[in-house]
């Protein structure tokens, strides 16, 4: 069995395909065509002879060619029959989009059991039900039924996402696009009646497009297998997880959502630690962490320099560095002397280096060149260029890029504010420097890079 | 002595005024003229007879009219002389913008001491030095030397800001504009050689434009006076504080920044509790809290309903509600029955109410009308409308506004994503519903509203 078929099938049948607006199988087919998928596509619907210019077949059995994968997005009560038909036709993979199963209670659980039985007897692997299925940004393949009008499709990149929640998966794609994070693959398995984290992690470990893995988790498929799979994968690629359903209220909500038994949070915490997984606290920390890990390498140690032209921001970052295991050590007397020679008397040459409201772009170059390129006192730097003073311009982007490339050390950037700050953020993120809108989040992101380093050293 | 003179002086002298670009006193004068300040303005500079069309005077003593306030933004070593001159002229208020004092070490401390002596002997009150001074959004008065080209000036409103850090004060103004928070007054006192929190809180307590007070604090001016002033003020108006310089690294950074002795954080924590101050953890929580408190009233109790069309988001909010003292109680059987009658079978009628990917705007109306207007089971609601499904439109704004107004209960909103979500956020915030970009921040903001309620009940 090969998970690859789910992401890049040689041929796919879309059950219930139609051109009718608002029909889920219709939107899936439309999305797939819009993406420019290169494999063969077979619409299946007894009502039509052609859909979106493709020949449409009354039933799976009417297709003479081999089919690698079915996409099933018809009402729940009809799904079992389709799975039986695909068993006869010898199709070994299915993505079941339809909702109305386990999450609805006893009757839905029985329907899942009936499908599972047929699947087991016939070697059929299933993603879903109650899900959006997959997106492969390199194979141009998707089973998603959400329109790209309201959410931005992210560019190709290094991040792959595993998510029990569909809304969450889509939101992460949308935020990834906003934050300049490139995407390789996305899988949303919803009720997860078969394929889950334990099957997908070994696959992503081998996938050469995937460099970072992100998991949204209400529950886990198989405790022991998951830990083994995650441990093996995290040895090579960082894994960031967001576990939800922590307290009683969240556990109850998760059960209503995907029928998940969210279980004892302390057990999850221990499992993540064992498996080398970086745990995020909340949606923003999740996005912040995968952004840092997608864009920068972990630092070799925990000595952090802070450079800013907003003293108050330096103070806040220093506070939060301490909370994240980062050491804000003062520069050596020699390094201090070197800097002082180059700066006005009222610049504060310490750690943080405070370039004050008089700062210009090239002051940042002096600090980064002197402290990060020509010296080895620091392992990484948090740069906080506030853009309101007149001396600050777009040039800060090349200043950071040139000096940090020469240093070979990681940097994260914090810049706060409106339109101009947003432009600087976009330009820096195009060059793979992660930018955060608050001092505390930039310190936390650097902390997550360091956490990755420590997990690797383990 | 009346703090009002600092915000709305009948007449102000700008020392060193010039039309030269890049000169600090020149920019201050330009900003003041641009704001449309209605009081009398006197440029002072022996080099010119006219500046920006206003008569310019060689010295303070050459002005025959009374002067209420001086604004001093000339090099530190010349400031003492100006203060002496204003003592002779009988000017009792000064904003000293100039840097180069206490934050530079022993010599700077001595310069401050010399100025303090003259001020004390002559009943002169001083804001600064090393600061931006004040902004009064109703009197159209400012002493800020930052240009409004790169930061957005916020609209008039209910929030007043006290800040030791200038960069921080400006950033909060910029973020306030972005987040739809209206501003009454801003004071940045930098080295705070005289006027500080203990003088300004009693003034803001009486200021009828100010409804919420925000404080950025590295250290406090007078421990006991501050607690008394804050206690009196917080009885009427919520105060949110961000204390920075918490750990050793932050304390050292604060000392370099404004010469502040940041002191033992535990003592601050106890003082905040005693004074009825809501403490924020980080810049974003600070902005999130003042936004919630500026826009919504505290809930009468801690029973929270969660409504969403993204199940996973409901689960995360439920987790974070528990962490913030908010109870996510299930609806009563009667309320559940009432909702179920109105909805499709696969909607999850529980708490969270999960309207699924099939949700439309009017489903939200049904839930809010039934649970918040017609029932008293819940004290407040967190609404999480994800905008990607086709059934969701701009109409959600009026749905929320109409039902929540009818309920008389507070709401906070979470919506995540790109361009469309940003539009919905702006429209909701114009109607005073605070919107947050993550589930954890929406739960925390509601928690801060509840905290205000509990402090009031104290």
Interface residues (C-beta under 8 A of the other chain):
Chain A: X22 X99 X100 X103 X104 X146 X147 X150 X151 X152 X163 X164 X165 X166 X167 X168 X170 X171 X174 X175 X177 X178 X216 X218 X242 X244 X245 X246 X247 X248 X249 X250 X252 X253 X254 X256 X257 X258 X281 X282 X283 X284 X306 X309 X310 X311 X312 X313 X314 X315 X316 X318 X319 X320 X321 X322 X323 X327 X328 X330 X345 X346 X348 X350 X351 X352 X354 X356 X357 X386 X387 X388 X389 X390 X416 X417 X418 X419 X420 X437 X438 X439 X440 X441
Chain B: X22 X99 X100 X103 X104 X146 X147 X150 X151 X152 X163 X164 X165 X166 X167 X168 X170 X171 X174 X175 X177 X178 X216 X218 X242 X244 X245 X246 X247 X248 X249 X250 X252 X253 X254 X256 X257 X258 X281 X282 X283 X284 X306 X309 X310 X311 X312 X313 X314 X315 X316 X318 X319 X320 X321 X322 X323 X327 X328 X330 X345 X346 X348 X350 X351 X352 X354 X356 X357 X386 X387 X388 X389 X390 X416 X417 X418 X419 X420 X437 X438 X439 X440 X441
